[in-house]
Amino acid sequence: MSIIRTYSDELLYGKGYIVLPGIFSKTEIKEANNRIQDCIAQEKQKVTHFQGANKDTMHLQKRVWNLLNKGDIFIKMVQHPKIMEIVGDFLGSEFCLGSIAANCILPGGPGQEPHVDYPYWDMYKEKTFPQNINASFPLNCQVTILLDDFTKENGATGVLPYSQKLCRYPNEKDVKLYYEESERMTGEAGDIAIFYGLTWHSSMPNKTKDQMRSAILIQYLPKFVKPLEDQKQGVKKNIIENASPMLKQLLGFDYPYPKILDSVEASNAEGRN
């Protein structure tokens, strides 16, 4: 059994997450961090999901969306060969990009409530999902690039092992179990954490007085799942024109649908039926 197969098994049948050390260099991490902090200083507050119940502390979490437009370093990071290898094994070789954003938890930040990620993130609306939906195959793979050391004190992501097998959104009764038994995805800047989006997880409170905890959050999806962010419309034209074959795949240019089939000529629409 190959090591990549082992990664996929761990995500599907094991704890639901893995941490890989030293994927990015200190130079790469510094460049990414600097760009993100520049964006935070220049941009208005952006949409932040699962910020916790206390709206008075919402300003202690910062998001920077659509990072492909914010620097070449993010174009490099999103298609790192090791990440592509693992995600491709987990989701299929023609997987796409759902989102790439930064999340920064400032000192005193309250963290988040336990949740699951898109496209599972509103599973509490049970009637909107198909009958017998299950966790036997994945519709999501999340990759977190640590831009700072992740510690228990500064809010390292919490995750409840094996919870991906439940294939449901955590309810109020689950919260106590989550905080009693969750583990922390601790690591050093440059490490990456990969987890199945069905695994219950959350940013935890940053209890330090002077440490920001920053990370890049990348969502990968099977090719047939609608991306969270509109990559084709949102990414700058010059980035698309100069994109590598891998980046074009991530942006969805290799997948032909949706189409207006009524306007497609038969000669151009031939294929397997």
N, C-alpha and C positions, 0 to 999 in steps of 0.2 A: 504494500500500500504506500503510495507516495505521500510526501509531507503535505502537499496541497490538499489531497483527499482528506487528510487528517484535519486540516483547518475547516473544511466544509462540514465534516462530521461533528466537530466541536460546536459549530454554529447551529446546526440543525438538531443534534441529539445530545450534545453536552451542555455546558454552562450557558451557551448562547453568545459568548464573546471570547475574544482573544486579544492579547496585547503583544505587539512586536517591537522590540527595542531598536533604537538607532537607525531608523529608516531615512531620516533627513538630517543633514549636517547642521552644525551650529550657524554657519553662514546663511543657509537657506532659511532657517527658522528666524534668524534676525531680520532678514529681508522681508519675510512675510509679516512678521510682527510690526515692523516699522510702517509698512503700507497700511495695515489695518488700523493702527493708531492714528495715522494721517487721515484716514477716511472717517474715523469716529470724530475727530476734531473738526472736520469740514462738513459732515452731513448732519441732517436732522435725525431725530430719533426714528428708528425704523421698527416695523412690526416685529414683535417678540412673542413667541408662543409659550404658553405654560409658565407664566412669570410668577406664579404664586398668588395667593389670595390678597396680599397686602399691596394695594396700588400705590401706596406712599413710597414703596421701595423699588418700583419698576425702573427707575432711573439707574439703579445699581446693576442692571444687566444691559449690555449693548450688543446689537446685531449689525453686521455689515453683510448685505446680500449681494448676489450676483458677482462673485469675486473674479470671474474670468475677465471682467471688464476693468478690474482694479490693479492688474499687474501681471507681468509675464511669469512671475514666480508661481502664481496660482494655476496657470495653464500647465506649467511643468508638474506641479504637485498632483493635479487631478488625474494625470495619466502616468503616474509613476509605475514602472514595469512590475514591481512586486505587488502593488495594489491591483493592477490590471490582472495579474495572474490569479490571485486569490479570488477576486470578485468574479472573474470570468468563469472560474470553476464552480462557484456557488450559484450564480444567476444565469449561466449560459454565455457563450462567447460573444453574443451580439447585444450585451447589456447596454443601457444608456444612463445618462446623467439626469438625476432628478433635481438636484440643488447643490450649490457650493456656497457656504456662508461662514462667517466668523461669529463666534459667541464669546463674549467677554463678561465674566462675573467679577464685579468690583468688590473691594473690601466691604464687608457687611451685607453683601448680596444674599438674598434669602434662598436662592436655589429654585427648584421647580417641584411640581407634584409628580409622582410616578405616572408614567404614560408609555404608550407605544407610538411608533412613528408611521408616517405616511407610507403606503395608502391604508394602513390599519388604524390611523390615529383617532377616528371617530367610530370605533367599533361599539361604543356604548349605544349607538343608534342601531340596534340589532336588526331591525326590519329593513334597513337600507342595504344590507349585505346578503349575498346569496345563501341559500340553504346549504348546510353541511360544510361551510368554509372551515378549513383546517390548516394545520401547520406542516403538512407533509411536504410542501414545496414552498420556497420563499418568494415573496414579492418585493423584497427590500433587502439591501445591505448597507449598513451605515459605517462610515469610516471617520474616525476622529483623529486629527493630527494635533498632537500636543505642542502648543507654542510656548508654554511654561511648564515647569515641573508640576505634576498633579499630585497633591497631597490631601490627606484627610482634612487638614486644617483649612486649605484654600478652596475646597469644594470639588474635589475629584469626583467624577461621575459615579453615581451609585447604580448598581445593576443587580437584579434578583436572579441568581442562577436557575436555569431550567424553566423559567417562567414562559419562554417562547412556546413551549409545548401546550400551554393552556389555550392559546389562540383566542384571547379575549382582553378587553380593556380592564385594568385593575379597578375594582369598586371600592367604596368607602371602607368596607370590612378588610380589604386587602392591604390597606395603607399601613396598618400596625405590623402585619407580617413583613411587609416590604422593608420597613425601617429596622426591624429586628434581625432580618436574615440577609439583607442585601450586602454585596461586596463592593469594594471601591476599585475603579480602574485607575490605579495610581501608576505613575511613570515619570520619565524625564522628558524635557523638551526634545523633540525629534522622534520620539516614539509614536506609534499609531495604535489605536484601539479599533477593532473591527467587531461589529455585533449585528445580529439579526434584529431587524426593527420591531419584531414582535416581543422581544425581551423587555420586560419592564425595567425602566431606567429613569434617571433624572439627574440634572445638575444638583449638587448638594450645596448647603450654605457655605459661603466664604467667611470663615470666622476670623480671618487675619485682619490686622489693622492697616497693612500697607502692601499687600500682594494682590495684584490682579491675576485672575486665572483665565487665560485665553486659549482658544482652540479653533481649528477649522473643522467644520462639520460638512461632510460630503455624503450625499445620498445617491446610491446607485440602484437602478431598477431593471427588471427584465424588459426587453425591447417593446413588449406589448402594453406596458403600464404607462398611463399618462403621467408625464413628469410634474413635479410640484411647481417648478418654475418654467416659464415658457422660454426654453433655450434658443429656439430659432428666432424668436422676436427680440429677445432680450440681450443677446450677445452682439457685440459690435461687428459691423460688416467686415472690417479689416482683419479681425481675429478669425472669422469664418473663412475668408479668402486665403489666409496663410495657415489654416489648420492642418495638422497632421491627419493621416487616415484614422488614427485612433480617436483624435478629438472630434472629427466629423461623425464618427460612430456615436460617441458620447452625446453629441448635440442632436442626434436623431436624424441625421441626413441620409443614413443608410436604410432607414425603415420607411417603406413607401406610404404608410397610412397615417392619418386619414386622407382620402382622395375624393374628388367629385367624379365618380366613375362614369356618370352620364356624359361627361365632356372629354373622356379619354378615348382616343381613336383605338379601334380594335388592333391595329398593327403594333401599337405601342403598349397594349394591355395583355398581350399574350403571356402566358405563364402556366404554371401547374394548376390544374383545377381539381 
